[in-house]
Each structure stands twice: as structure tokens, then as C-alpha cells.
């Protein structure tokens, strides 16, 4: 793009380094390097290292605490947000999550911002009718929508009554230079550092420990599969509100020696480096998983559930397997199959890596965002000429 843009990203929460937060980090980092001015406003924020990294790059992250968006306090905070928009002469506003989509969009439009984009990142399983009603209320002031996959785009079209012509699918991107297969020697050293045996079969799960991520199904599968897989290890990477409950469940199932829990980690690459396959079987509310892309780029075959964008990322029988979300018996069978067939496992991993590089690179994602911004500005120019 020839002109420098001033882009404001409004997001409900930045407290953990999870999928949306990493997506936003990668987006603003690349756009900043390409000469654009990016600003982030978060309504609920905790000072995590990801924010420190952005600020060191010169990207301002502003905390405007907004609780309930229909209170007098929210009205006062709207004036603060409005000043940010006017002072920086923002020409693109992009929102993430419900409060930003509704409250943030209305404030932005009243502040003179005409180019508002709503980013849709999941299948909205937890939203209620009044949420969709409010989404429809702000539809006239929302110029375009970004959906992270086809299944999310269908939800936006059906539940928010958004024309398909206003929705652009932009898949998440993965840094394929950072996430990549490692040499066997390095894998062995990392396994020793983490206390994983050289002959163990390691299944990695990346994601917050929330009910919809469906870790319990993986534990049930592990209980079935471990008699056929000597040294089976389930590496659970991430933190969350259900961690203690899952630790208790694993203990009751007799899987304490099989399941390894980590805390939330900023760099998951060393954990992927020790893994043999990846697994993500959410039961609901999935978008297009960054974790799946990272594991694909790292050269791991995957077993995923047919929820959200998982079947779009993983080609069943080619780069991994797609199963019904609660089918722990099939999951166990596929774990055993991949354990017993190292050549097939290696072939699938190579195909997964190839697909990540070809279709889901960071550069491709950034290019498509820039192209969308340019289209919007060009449309404005044409309309003004008329």
C-alpha cells in the first residue's frame, strides 16, 4: 500500500497470551514494520509481556476500563475513546469481541470514524438473542466484517443478517520461520530437559483449560489408548479456570503419570519440538485455531474435531484426521494408528507443514488485511467523487 494508515484496534480484553492476543500482536507488529501507525485500546487489561513487546516497538496500548457499557461511567469513558480517535486521526477502526463490536463501534462512528471493521473469531456458541440483536443494530455503521473461516462467516451471515458481500474471510497466519520442524538431536535434548523419555509418544494439546476446549475427551481417549502405546504422554499446554478440576479428574482416572500439565507459556515451540502429534477437539465455539496452525507449521500431524474452522485447516487423511468432538473411542484408535505407523505420521507431518506454508503464512494474512483496508479507502474515494 502506498499511503500510511492510522489504525485503531479495539478489543474487550487483553489478559493472557492466547489466540486472539497473539493474532493482534502479529498483525500490529507486521503493519508497524510496513510503516503504518497502529494503536490498541483494551477495555479490560493486565500488563502482560505481550503488551511490553508491542510498546517497545512503538505501538501504544491504551487501557480504557469499561465495565458495563450502558452505565454513566461508560459514557464518560466514551469521551476518552473519542479523544483517542480524533487526536490520532484514525482512518480504520477494527474491533474484536462483543463490547468492542457494539459499544466501541458506536463511539467510533460518533467520533467521526467511517471505516469500521468487525473481526469475527468464533462461532458465537455462548451468545444469546440480545447479543445478536445488538450486532444487528450496529450493522449499518459497520463497513466490513472479517471472518477467520467459512463456518464463522456462515454464523455472521445467518445470525447477524450480514450480506456475504460484506464479509471477507481472512485465515489466521502463522510464523513459519519460527514454527518449524526440529532436528532429531535437538528434539532429544529438549525431551531430556522436560523429563520426557526418548521413546515416549507425546500428544500435544495447546489451549486454555476451558470446558469448550473439551480436554476431558482427550483424557478418556488416553485411558483407552495407553495400554497399546507404551510411554504415552499427553502434554497439556496452557492455563485456565478448569486446570485444578482437570488435574483432579486425571488423578481419579489413574492418568497422573500419563498427563503432563504446564502453565500458560509464551513460547510453545519447545513443547511442540518434543511432540509426535497434535490434538485439538473442542466441542463448541471454535474459530480458526492458531494452535492448530502452529502445530502444522511445526510438522505435526493433527487429530481435530469437526468444529469451527478445524476441517478447513486439517485435511482428513492427508495432514491428519477430523473426528466428531465427543468420540473419544475414535480418538484413541487414531492415536494408536499414528503411534504404530511412524512413516505415515512423518508423511502427514510434512504435508501439514507444506499446507501451513502455502496457505497460512503471516505475510499472506497481513497482505489480505492491507488489501481490505485499501478497498475500503478506495470505496470512500469513489463515493466522494460522486
C-alpha positions in Angstrom: 0.0 0.0 0.0 1.3 3.4 -0.9 -0.2 5.5 1.9 0.4 5.3 5.7 -2.7 4.3 7.6 -3.6 5.2 11.2 -5.4 2.1 12.5 -7.1 1.7 15.8 -7.8 -1.8 17.2 -10.4 -2.0 19.9 -10.5 -5.2 22.0 -12.5 -6.2 25.0 -9.8 -8.0 27.0 -6.0 -8.4 27.0 -5.1 -10.5 30.0 -3.5 -13.7 28.6 -1.3 -14.5 25.7 -3.8 -16.6 23.9 -5.2 -16.9 20.3 -6.7 -13.5 19.7 -4.0 -11.7 21.6 -1.3 -13.4 19.5 -3.2 -12.7 16.4 -3.4 -9.0 17.2 0.3 -8.9 18.2 1.3 -10.4 14.9 -1.0 -8.1 13.0 0.2 -4.8 14.5 3.9 -5.9 14.6 3.9 -6.5 10.8 1.8 -3.5 9.9 4.1 -1.3 12.1 7.1 -2.7 10.2 5.4 -1.8 7.0 5.1 1.8 8.1 1.5 2.0 9.4 0.6 3.6 12.7 -1.2 1.2 15.0 -2.9 1.9 18.3 -4.7 -0.6 20.6 -7.4 0.2 23.1 -8.4 -2.5 25.6 -11.4 -2.2 27.9 -10.0 -4.8 30.4 -6.3 -5.2 30.5 -3.5 -6.8 32.5 0.1 -5.8 31.8 1.5 -9.0 30.2 4.8 -9.4 28.4 3.0 -9.3 25.0 2.0 -5.7 25.7 5.6 -4.9 26.7 6.7 -6.2 23.4 4.3 -4.1 21.5 5.1 -0.9 23.4 8.9 -1.5 22.8 8.0 -1.5 19.0 6.4 1.9 19.5 2.8 0.6 19.4 0.7 2.4 22.1 -1.6 0.1 24.1 -4.2 2.2 26.0 -6.3 0.9 28.8 -9.7 2.5 28.9 -11.6 0.5 31.6 -15.2 -0.1 30.6 -17.3 -2.4 32.6 -21.0 -2.3 31.8 -21.3 -0.4 28.6 -24.8 1.0 29.4 -23.8 3.0 32.5 -22.9 6.6 33.1 -19.3 5.6 33.6 -19.2 4.1 30.2 -20.5 7.4 28.8 -17.5 9.2 30.4 -15.1 6.6 29.0 -16.6 7.1 25.6 -15.3 10.6 25.7 -11.8 9.3 26.4 -12.0 6.9 23.5 -13.4 9.6 21.2 -10.4 11.8 22.0 -8.0 9.0 21.1 -9.7 8.6 17.7 -9.7 12.3 16.9 -6.2 13.0 18.2 -4.7 10.2 16.1 -6.8 11.0 13.0 -7.8 7.3 12.8 -8.9 6.2 9.4 -9.5 2.5 10.1 -11.1 1.1 13.3 -11.1 -2.7 13.8 -13.0 -4.3 16.7 -12.6 -7.6 18.5 -15.3 -9.2 20.6 -18.8 -8.1 21.6 -18.3 -4.9 23.6 -15.8 -3.6 21.1 -18.2 -4.5 18.2 -21.2 -2.7 19.8 -20.1 0.0 22.2 -16.7 0.6 20.5 -18.3 0.9 17.1 -20.9 3.3 18.2 -18.4 5.6 19.9 -16.1 5.4 16.9 -18.8 6.3 14.5 -19.9 9.3 16.7 -16.3 10.4 16.8 -16.2 10.6 13.0 -14.7 7.3 12.1 -16.4 6.0 9.0 -14.3 2.8 8.3 -15.3 0.3 10.9 -14.4 -3.4 10.6 -15.7 -6.1 12.9 -13.4 -9.2 13.4 -15.3 -12.4 14.0 -13.2 -15.1 15.5 -15.6 -17.8 16.8 -18.9 -19.5 16.1 -20.7 -17.5 18.9 -21.9 -20.6 20.7 -22.3 -18.6 24.0 -24.1 -15.6 22.7 -27.8 -15.0 23.5 -30.5 -13.5 21.4 -29.9 -10.0 22.8 -26.3 -10.2 21.7 -27.3 -10.8 18.1 -30.0 -8.1 18.3 -27.3 -5.6 19.2 -25.0 -6.8 16.5 -27.8 -6.1 14.0 -28.3 -2.7 15.5 -24.7 -1.7 14.7 -24.7 -3.4 11.3 -25.4 -0.2 9.3 -22.3 1.5 10.7 -20.0 -1.5 10.3 -18.5 -1.2 6.8 -16.9 -4.7 6.5 -16.6 -7.9 8.5 -13.6 -10.2 8.8 -14.3 -13.9 9.5 -11.5 -16.2 10.3 -13.0 -19.2 8.5 -16.1 -20.2 6.4 -18.0 -21.6 9.4 -17.7 -18.3 11.2 -18.7 -16.4 8.1 -21.9 -18.5 7.9 -22.8 -17.7 11.5 -22.3 -14.0 10.9 -24.4 -14.1 7.8 -27.2 -16.1 9.4 -27.4 -14.7 12.9 -26.4 -11.1 12.3 -28.1 -10.9 8.8 -24.9 -9.6 7.2 -24.7 -9.9 3.4 -22.0 -12.2 2.3 -20.7 -9.3 0.1 -19.7 -7.5 3.3 -17.8 -10.5 4.8 -14.2 -11.3 3.9 -12.6 -14.5 5.1 -9.0 -14.0 6.2 -7.5 -17.0 7.8 -5.1 -16.6 10.7 -1.4 -16.6 9.9 1.5 -18.5 11.5 5.1 -17.5 11.5 6.5 -20.5 9.6 10.1 -19.3 10.2 9.5 -19.6 14.0 7.3 -22.7 14.0 9.1 -25.4 12.1 10.3 -29.0 12.5 13.4 -29.5 14.6 16.3 -31.9 14.1 16.2 -35.2 16.0 19.2 -34.3 18.1 17.6 -31.1 19.4 14.3 -33.0 20.0 16.2 -35.5 22.2 17.9 -32.7 24.2 14.6 -30.9 24.7 12.9 -34.1 25.8 15.6 -34.7 28.4 15.2 -31.1 29.7 11.4 -31.6 30.1 11.7 -35.1 31.6 10.1 -36.8 28.6 11.6 -40.2 27.7 13.3 -40.7 24.3 10.8 -43.4 23.3 7.7 -41.8 24.7 4.8 -41.0 22.4 3.8 -37.4 23.0 0.5 -35.9 22.1 0.4 -32.1 22.4 -2.8 -30.1 23.3 -2.5 -26.3 23.2 -5.3 -24.1 24.6 -6.9 -22.5 27.6 -8.3 -25.0 30.0 -12.0 -24.2 29.4 -14.9 -26.6 29.1 -15.5 -25.9 25.4 -11.9 -27.0 24.6 -13.0 -30.5 25.6 -9.8 -31.8 27.3 -11.9 -34.4 29.1 -12.5 -36.3 25.8 -8.7 -36.5 25.3 -8.2 -37.9 28.8 -10.8 -40.6 28.1 -9.1 -41.4 24.9 -5.7 -41.6 26.7 -7.1 -44.1 29.2 -8.2 -46.4 26.4 -5.0 -45.9 24.3 -2.3 -46.2 26.9 -2.4 -50.0 27.1 -1.4 -50.1 23.4 1.0 -47.1 23.4 3.9 -47.7 25.8 5.1 -44.4 27.1 2.1 -42.4 26.1 2.3 -38.8 27.3 -0.5 -36.2 26.9 1.2 -32.7 27.1 -1.4 -30.2 28.1 0.0 -26.7 27.3 -1.9 -23.8 28.8 -3.7 -22.5 31.9 -7.2 -21.6 32.7 -10.0 -21.8 35.2 -10.6 -25.5 34.9 -7.0 -26.6 35.5 -7.4 -27.8 39.1 -10.6 -29.6 38.1 -8.8 -31.4 35.3 -5.9 -32.3 37.5 -8.3 -33.9 39.9 -10.1 -35.7 37.1 -6.8 -37.0 35.8 -5.9 -38.3 39.2 -9.2 -40.1 39.6 -8.7 -41.7 36.1 -5.3 -43.0 37.1 -3.5 -40.9 34.5 -1.2 -38.9 36.7 1.9 -40.5 35.0 0.4 -40.0 31.5 -0.8 -36.4 31.5 1.7 -33.6 31.9 0.3 -30.1 32.7 2.1 -26.9 32.0 1.1 -23.3 32.9 0.3 -20.7 30.3 3.5 -20.3 28.2 4.5 -17.5 25.9 6.6 -19.7 23.6 5.1 -23.1 22.9 7.7 -24.1 20.3 9.9 -26.1 22.6 6.9 -28.1 23.7 5.9 -28.8 20.0 9.5 -29.8 19.4 9.2 -32.7 21.8 5.8 -33.8 20.5 4.9 -36.5 18.0 1.3 -35.4 17.1 -1.0 -32.6 17.9 -4.6 -32.8 19.1 -7.4 -30.2 19.4 -11.0 -31.5 19.8 -13.2 -28.6 21.0 -16.9 -29.2 21.4 -18.1 -25.7 20.6 -17.3 -22.0 20.0 -14.2 -22.6 17.9 -12.9 -20.3 15.2 -9.7 -20.9 13.3 -7.2 -22.1 15.8 -3.8 -20.6 16.0 -2.7 -23.6 17.9 -3.6 -25.9 15.0 -1.6 -23.7 12.6 1.4 -23.7 14.9 1.4 -27.5 15.1 1.0 -27.9 11.4 3.9 -25.5 10.8 6.0 -27.5 13.3 5.4 -30.6 11.1 3.0 -32.4 13.4 0.0 -34.4 12.1 -3.2 -33.5 13.9 -6.3 -35.0 15.2 -9.0 -32.4 15.4 -12.8 -32.2 15.9 -15.2 -31.1 13.2 -15.9 -27.8 14.9 -15.3 -24.3 13.6 -12.5 -24.0 11.1 -10.7 -27.2 12.1 -11.9 -29.1 9.0 -10.8 -26.2 6.8 -7.2 -26.3 8.2 -6.7 -30.1 8.6 -7.3 -32.3 5.5 -8.7 -35.5 6.8 -6.5 -38.4 5.9 -3.8 -36.2 4.4 -2.5 -33.8 7.1 -4.2 -35.5 10.0 -7.7 -36.7 11.0 -11.0 -35.0 11.6 -13.4 -36.6 14.2 -16.7 -35.9 15.9 -15.9 -33.8 19.0 -17.0 -36.3 21.7 -15.8 -39.5 20.0 -13.1 -40.5 22.4 -13.0 -44.1 21.1 -12.2 -42.9 17.6 -9.6 -40.5 19.1 -8.0 -43.4 20.9 -7.9 -45.5 17.8 -6.3 -42.8 15.8 -3.6 -42.2 18.5 -2.8 -45.9 18.3 -2.8 -45.8 14.5 -0.3 -42.9 14.3 1.9 -44.5 17.0 2.1 -47.7 15.1 2.8 -46.1 11.7 5.7 -43.7 12.0 6.2 -43.4 8.3 2.6 -42.3 7.8 3.0 -40.0 10.7 6.0 -38.4 9.1 4.3 -38.1 5.7 1.3 -36.4 7.3 3.5 -34.0 9.2 5.3 -33.0 6.1 2.0 -32.4 4.3 0.8 -30.4 7.3 3.9 -28.2 7.2 3.6 -27.7 3.4 -0.1 -26.6 3.8 0.8 -24.1 6.6 3.5 -22.5 4.5 1.4 -22.4 1.3 -2.0 -21.2 2.8 -1.5 -19.8 6.3 1.6 -17.7 6.4 1.8 -14.4 8.4 2.7 -12.5 5.2 -0.4 -13.7 3.5 -2.6 -12.7 6.4 -1.1 -9.2 6.6 -1.3 -8.7 2.8 -5.0 -9.6 2.9 -5.7 -7.1 5.7 -3.9 -4.4 3.8 -5.8 -5.2 0.7 -9.1 -4.9 2.6 -8.1 -1.6 4.1 -7.2 -0.3 0.7 -10.5 -1.5 -0.8 -12.4 0.4 1.9 -10.5 3.6 1.4 -10.8 3.3 -2.4 -14.6 2.9 -2.0 -14.7 6.1 0.1 -12.7 7.9 -2.6 -15.1 6.8 -5.3 -18.2 7.8 -3.2 -16.7 11.2 -2.5 -16.1 11.8 -6.2 -19.7 11.0 -6.9 
